[in-house]
Amino acid sequence: MNTTTTYSHVDKRPENAPPRRGSSARRIRALIVAELRQFLANRTLLFMAVLPLLMSFVLYALISRQTNETTGLQNTLSDVLIPFVLLFVQFYPVISAATTRRDEKVLKRLRTGESRDHEILGALAVPGTILSLLTIAAYSVFVIIDGAPSIDNLFLLVAAVLLGLVVSATAGLITASFTKNAEAAQMTSMPVFLIALLAMPGLRRLFPDKVIEVIEYTPFALVYDLALASWLDAPTLTAALSDLGVLTAWAIVLVWCATCYFKWETNR
């Protein structure tokens, strides 16, 4: 009797898969540990994870000599650290992991077990999330100890970074859906890289006003602007909360797209 299971490119779990038993926390913990081990064993991903922090330290040292520490902290966070953390520590590793696991049939095997789809996909983003938060926290603590003023609205910065990580991870999963293999990720990731880099405050100013108005509503631009707003006074909080609402909407839409349209079957 032929018991071969067919897999949809969307997210239908095989009908002959065993029932899910056990604790969700146990399954998620096991998936996260496995992904962390894979991430830490990849020297390329580790180098990409350290690179944003090194670049930020160098830029901060250069800027703080010419201006004050507050300007140096703001510029390095919004123009270098946060953009490159979202891209190199979260977005690209998620594409690489999702594409590689799919081609190696790992995701298929996990789906036929006890793990749920959202647990499998969420675990792919955890290593980058942990390293991103540690990187931003370590840099912020260092420069504040060095003399930079503390952040006025820590909640705003944390919310912006967390939502930015969700956006980056889900963008990685969506991109992985039409990425043929891990090598092709270098090409398919370029549109997201371009959008994220052009949204940086320093580069955004080079465009005409009409174009800037459009860019300001892209998710990466919202993250950078909220990071800057976390140093500003109370009168600007109304606009900041409006941006936070738009960014939250972006995150919800991208999460829905990633969970509904992620391709579990290999492209080859």
Residue pairs with C-beta under 8 A, 6 or more apart in sequence:
3 16
5 14
5 16
5 112
6 14
7 14
7 108
7 111
7 264
7 265
8 264
8 265
9 177
9 263
9 264
9 265
10 260
10 261
10 262
10 263
10 264
11 117
11 259
11 260
11 262
11 264
13 111
13 117
14 111
14 112
17 111
17 112
17 113
18 112
18 113
18 114
20 114
20 115
20 116
21 114
22 114
24 116
24 119
27 114
27 115
27 116
27 119
28 119
28 122
28 123
31 110
31 115
31 119
31 120
31 122
31 123
32 123
32 126
32 127
34 123
35 97
35 123
35 124
35 126
35 127
36 126
36 127
36 130
38 97
38 127
39 45
39 46
39 93
39 97
39 127
39 128
39 131
40 46
40 127
45 93
45 96
48 88
48 89
48 92
48 93
49 88
49 89
49 93
49 128
49 131
49 135
51 84
51 88
52 80
52 81
52 84
52 85
52 88
52 89
52 135
53 81
53 135
53 138
53 139
55 80
55 81
55 84
56 76
56 77
56 80
56 81
56 139
57 139
57 142
59 72
59 75
59 76
59 79
59 80
60 72
60 73
60 76
60 143
63 71
63 72
63 75
63 76
64 72
64 146
64 148
69 143
69 146
69 147
69 148
69 149
70 148
70 149
70 231
72 143
72 148
73 140
73 143
73 144
73 148
73 149
73 231
74 228
74 231
75 202
76 139
76 143
77 136
77 139
77 140
77 227
77 228
78 200
78 201
78 224
78 225
78 227
78 228
79 200
79 201
79 202
79 224
81 135
81 136
81 139
82 136
82 161
82 164
82 223
82 224
82 227
83 196
83 197
83 199
83 200
83 220
83 224
85 132
85 135
85 136
86 132
86 164
86 165
86 167
86 168
86 196
86 220
86 223
87 168
87 192
87 193
87 196
87 197
89 128
89 131
89 132
89 135
90 125
90 128
90 129
90 132
90 165
90 168
90 169
90 172
91 128
91 168
91 169
91 171
91 172
91 189
91 192
91 196
92 172
92 185
92 189
93 127
93 128
93 172
94 124
94 125
94 128
94 168
94 169
94 172
94 173
94 176
95 172
95 175
95 176
95 179
95 185
95 188
95 189
96 182
96 185
97 124
98 107
98 121
98 124
98 172
98 173
98 176
98 262
99 176
99 179
99 181
99 182
99 184
99 185
100 182
101 107
101 124
102 108
102 176
102 263
102 264
102 265
102 266
103 181
103 182
103 266
103 268
105 266
107 120
107 264
108 264
108 265
110 120
111 117
111 120
111 264
117 259
117 262
118 259
121 173
121 258
121 259
121 262
124 169
124 173
125 165
125 169
125 172
128 165
128 168
128 169
129 165
129 169
132 161
132 165
133 161
133 165
136 161
140 151
144 150
149 231
151 157
151 230
151 231
152 230
152 231
152 232
152 233
153 229
153 230
153 231
153 232
153 237
153 240
154 230
156 226
156 229
156 230
156 237
156 240
156 244
157 226
157 227
157 230
159 226
159 244
160 222
160 223
160 226
160 227
160 230
160 244
160 247
161 223
161 227
163 219
163 223
163 244
163 247
163 248
163 250
163 251
164 219
164 220
164 223
164 247
166 251
166 254
166 255
167 219
167 220
167 223
167 247
167 250
167 251
167 254
169 258
170 251
170 254
170 255
170 257
170 258
171 192
171 254
172 189
172 192
173 258
173 262
174 254
174 257
174 258
174 261
174 262
175 185
175 188
175 189
175 192
176 185
176 262
176 263
177 261
177 262
177 263
178 188
178 263
178 267
179 185
179 188
179 189
179 267
180 267
180 268
181 267
181 268
195 218
195 220
196 220
197 203
198 204
198 207
198 215
199 215
199 218
199 220
199 221
199 224
200 224
201 224
201 225
201 228
204 212
204 215
204 216
204 221
205 212
207 215
215 221
216 222
216 225
217 246
219 247
219 250
219 251
219 254
222 243
222 244
222 246
222 247
222 250
223 247
225 243
226 240
226 243
226 244
226 247
229 236
229 237
229 239
229 240
229 243
232 240
